[in-house]
Amino acid sequence: CYAGLGNLLLNTKDTATAKTNLDKALSLASKDAIAVMIVGEAWAFTPEKKFNHKALEVLNKSVQMNAKNATSQIILGDVYALDPDKGGNAITSYEHAVEINPSSAKGFMKIGIIYVRARNYDEAGKAFDRGIAADPNFGPIYREQAEYYSLNRKYTEAAAAYKKYLDLAEETTEDMLTRYAQLHFLSKDYDNTITITNQVLAKDSSNAILKRLIAYAYFEKGKYP
């Protein structure tokens, strides 16, 4: 109750009252690692993202109380990942998470994201592969793998990975289909680019990105307006 209220107050920027509630929640949860984790998470993911020091303090306490909680390790890694200079700390936390839970595709995905950010593409690729092997039904990892392939100009592989992401997604948004069409264009698959683009434009003809993309695709096929 206090943690939830504190989180809401942080989102309204009432920091002083939020701190009172979160400190109260922390005092009541002194022996409950999950409850402590929830307080740390509240401090971490506020709109202004300026309470990382407090989040790290509380989340490290949660991890010390129960080092075998993979979720706490992932959230701790997420907070470290907010700081461009703390990528190594983030990877360490994520690695602890996958050691605890080897089927955590989410943990492997986050390791891959940090390696992509560091331009260590070999290790990024290995992390994504390990995550998919651990849980092939975790959709978001295919999205990140697609972007990894795209950065390496492997556009055919990127489009194939993105399709797996779409297949596993609970819903498909216009932005997702726009990115899918872009990857097909980059892979020189102009027929699929046109098919996907027409599907979106049939519902929303105002999508300027796709209107340009379909024109380029027709041009590449030698079909000029």
C-alpha positions in Angstrom: 0.0 0.0 0.0 2.7 2.5 1.0 4.9 1.4 -1.9 2.1 1.8 -4.4 1.1 5.2 -3.1 4.8 6.3 -3.0 5.1 5.3 -6.7 2.0 7.2 -7.7 3.3 10.3 -5.8 6.7 10.1 -7.6 4.8 10.1 -10.9 3.1 13.3 -9.8 6.5 14.7 -8.7 5.4 15.0 -5.1 8.9 13.8 -4.0 8.7 14.6 -0.3 5.4 12.8 0.4 6.5 9.9 -1.9 9.7 9.5 0.1 7.7 9.4 3.4 5.5 6.6 2.0 8.4 4.6 0.4 10.5 4.9 3.6 7.5 3.6 5.5 7.1 0.7 3.1 10.8 -0.1 3.4 10.6 -0.1 7.2 7.6 -2.5 7.1 9.3 -4.7 4.6 12.6 -5.0 6.4 12.6 -8.8 6.1 10.8 -9.2 2.8 13.2 -9.1 -0.2 10.3 -8.9 -2.7 8.7 -6.0 -0.9 12.1 -4.2 -0.7 12.5 -4.8 -4.5 9.2 -3.2 -5.2 10.3 -0.1 -3.3 13.5 0.0 -5.2 11.6 -0.4 -8.5 9.4 2.6 -7.6 12.4 4.8 -7.0 14.0 3.7 -10.3 11.3 4.2 -13.0 10.0 7.6 -12.4 9.3 10.1 -15.2 12.4 12.2 -14.4 14.8 9.2 -13.9 16.7 11.1 -11.3 16.5 8.8 -8.3 18.9 6.1 -9.5 21.1 6.4 -6.5 18.2 5.7 -4.2 17.0 2.9 -6.4 20.4 1.2 -6.4 20.7 1.5 -2.7 17.3 -0.2 -2.1 17.7 -2.8 -4.9 21.1 -3.8 -3.7 19.6 -4.3 -0.3 17.0 -6.6 -1.8 19.6 -8.6 -3.6 21.6 -9.0 -0.4 18.5 -10.3 1.3 17.9 -12.8 -1.4 20.6 -13.2 -4.0 18.6 -16.0 -5.8 15.8 -13.8 -7.0 16.3 -13.4 -10.8 13.7 -10.6 -11.1 15.6 -8.4 -8.5 18.8 -9.0 -10.5 17.1 -7.9 -13.7 15.6 -4.8 -12.2 19.0 -3.9 -10.6 20.6 -4.4 -14.1 17.9 -2.1 -15.6 18.8 0.7 -13.2 22.5 0.3 -13.9 21.7 0.3 -17.6 20.2 3.8 -17.3 23.8 5.1 -16.8 25.9 4.8 -20.0 29.0 4.3 -17.8 27.5 1.3 -15.9 27.0 -1.2 -18.7 29.5 -3.6 -17.0 27.5 -3.5 -13.8 24.3 -4.1 -15.7 25.7 -7.1 -17.5 26.9 -8.5 -14.2 23.4 -8.3 -12.7 21.8 -9.8 -15.8 24.3 -12.6 -15.8 23.4 -13.4 -12.2 19.8 -13.5 -13.3 20.4 -16.1 -16.0 22.5 -18.1 -13.7 19.6 -18.2 -11.3 17.1 -18.8 -14.1 18.7 -20.3 -17.2 15.4 -20.1 -19.1 15.2 -16.3 -18.7 15.3 -15.1 -22.3 14.6 -11.7 -20.9 17.9 -11.7 -19.0 19.8 -12.8 -22.1 18.0 -10.2 -24.2 19.1 -7.5 -21.9 22.7 -8.7 -22.0 22.5 -8.5 -25.8 21.1 -5.0 -25.7 24.0 -3.8 -23.5 26.6 -5.4 -25.8 24.9 -3.8 -28.8 25.1 -0.4 -27.1 28.8 -1.1 -26.5 29.2 -2.2 -30.2 30.4 -5.6 -29.1 28.3 -7.3 -31.8 29.9 -10.8 -31.4 28.8 -11.0 -27.8 25.5 -9.5 -28.5 24.7 -12.1 -31.2 25.7 -14.9 -28.8 23.4 -13.5 -26.0 20.4 -13.3 -28.4 21.0 -16.8 -29.6 21.3 -18.1 -26.0 18.1 -16.3 -25.1 16.1 -17.8 -28.0 17.5 -21.3 -27.2 16.4 -20.8 -23.6 12.8 -19.7 -24.5 11.9 -19.5 -28.2 8.5 -18.1 -27.3 9.7 -14.8 -25.7 8.8 -12.4 -28.5 10.7 -9.2 -27.6 14.1 -10.9 -28.0 13.3 -11.3 -31.8 12.7 -7.5 -32.0 16.1 -6.8 -30.5 17.8 -9.5 -32.6 16.2 -7.9 -35.7 17.7 -4.5 -34.8 21.1 -6.2 -34.1 21.0 -7.8 -37.6 20.0 -4.4 -39.1 23.0 -2.7 -37.5 25.2 -5.3 -39.1 23.4 -4.8 -42.5 22.0 -8.3 -42.4 18.6 -7.1 -43.5 17.2 -10.4 -44.7 17.9 -12.0 -41.3 16.5 -8.8 -39.6 13.2 -9.1 -41.5 13.0 -12.8 -40.6 13.6 -12.1 -36.9 11.1 -9.3 -36.9 8.5 -11.6 -38.4 8.9 -13.9 -35.5 8.5 -11.0 -33.1 5.2 -10.0 -34.9 4.0 -13.6 -34.8 4.4 -13.8 -31.0 3.1 -10.3 -30.3 -0.3 -10.0 -28.6 -1.2 -7.2 -30.9 0.4 -5.6 -34.0 0.6 -1.9 -34.1 1.1 0.4 -37.1 4.6 1.3 -35.9 5.5 -2.4 -35.8 4.3 -3.0 -39.4 6.1 0.1 -40.6 9.4 -1.2 -39.2 8.7 -4.6 -40.7 8.1 -3.0 -44.1 11.3 -0.9 -43.8 13.4 -4.1 -43.1 11.9 -5.8 -46.2 12.8 -2.7 -48.2 16.4 -2.8 -46.9 16.6 -6.5 -47.7 15.5 -5.6 -51.3 12.3 -7.6 -50.9 10.2 -5.0 -52.7 7.2 -7.3 -53.2 6.7 -7.8 -49.5 7.4 -4.1 -48.8 4.6 -3.2 -51.1 2.2 -5.8 -49.7 2.8 -4.8 -46.0 2.7 -1.1 -46.9 -0.6 -1.4 -48.7 -2.1 -3.3 -45.7 -1.3 -0.4 -43.4 -2.2 2.4 -45.8 -5.6 0.8 -46.4 -6.3 1.5 -42.7 -4.3 4.7 -42.4 -3.5 6.6 -45.6 -1.8 9.4 -43.7 1.4 7.4 -42.9 4.0 9.5 -44.7 6.8 7.1 -44.0 5.0 4.3 -45.8 3.8 6.5 -48.6 7.4 7.3 -49.4 8.5 3.7 -48.9 6.0 2.2 -51.3 7.0 4.8 -53.9 10.7 3.8 -53.5 9.7 0.1 -53.7 7.8 0.6 -57.0 10.7 2.7 -58.3 13.2 -0.2 -57.5 10.9 -2.6 -59.4 10.9 -0.3 -62.4 7.3 0.7 -62.0 7.3 4.5 -62.2 4.2 6.6 -61.5 
